[in-house]
Amino acid sequence: MDIHAFRPRRIALTPMCNVSSSKYMVRHKLGVLAFVLAVVLAVAVAQKSSGLTLEDRVNNLQDLIAKRPIIPINLERWKNYVRGGPRNYSMIVMFTALSAGVNCPICKPAYDEFYILANSYRYGNYEQQGLYFGIVEFEDSPQVFQQMNLNTAPVIYHFPAKGREKKQDQMEFQRYGIDADAMAKFVGERTGVAITVLRPPNYAAPAVILLLVMLVLGLLYMRRNNLEFLFNRTFWGLACLTIVFCFMSGQMWNHIRGPPFVMTHPQSRETSIIHSSTQYQLILETYVVLGLYAIITVGMIAILDAPERKDTYRRGWAIAGLSVVAIFFSLLLSVFRLKYQGYPYHFLFN
């Protein structure tokens, strides 16, 4: 057998092996190239879909807060400025329902306090570019509420610059309250930004005081020939008690903060006359507390006046006064227990 007869076959096999190996390498390189191109294309499409760089986002937000301290957020702004990236700023967003078709009595006072907070931050930190305040109205952007799985209002969330929001990034009104100072405390805990709350001047109080002084002076002038009532102890005692009851029940707080008369729960639709937070109160709640203080005072007066009575009702007068004090002081203590959860003491009513 001629050995040279096998040379063409060996020569033919060698190129076939080289071709298969080269085809495999080419396919591998093409696959890697296709993957890289896909990644680049995805990034390009993502940037094109938002159309905003970090500088564009910050500049647009600065332009928006130059017009008003709270940025109205619709679905597009939600995707671009709150959920979109990159971001080097945090956002404090209030989800609320201010429309007349939604029965939310607490939404308006909460929004007013939120506006005061945002305006205070803009006044002292306009150039910081690290924190922005926004608002999502349910009637305008119900899709945003659905994305956040929210069925109550108002709600305040902190959206950090990096990462997703956590459970602690939702403000608990039961813990903090809904006034601007409480919101500033929450913002400071989550962002480290200290905000000094600046409230607008209230000219109504000086005007009311001026009118009251003019009324008193007018009455004194009309009765200038009969001023014996100025020396009446009962008159001055009732006047002092009225002032004390007003301040103890929180009427001045109502005048400053403007809380709602009552509050209706958005889910159960139950009406509450006493707020469960220690940082907030309702107008009707202050009237209840004022009435309890007044009745307790009447009972104490009856107890103190009983020994001086000369008629046969002296003992009954003392028992009635003592009963009034015991019953209504127990009710007042129950209201206190509703405000301060976990308070261990009670008297007649648990």
Disulfide bonds with the S-S distance in Angstrom:
Cys104-Cys107 1.88
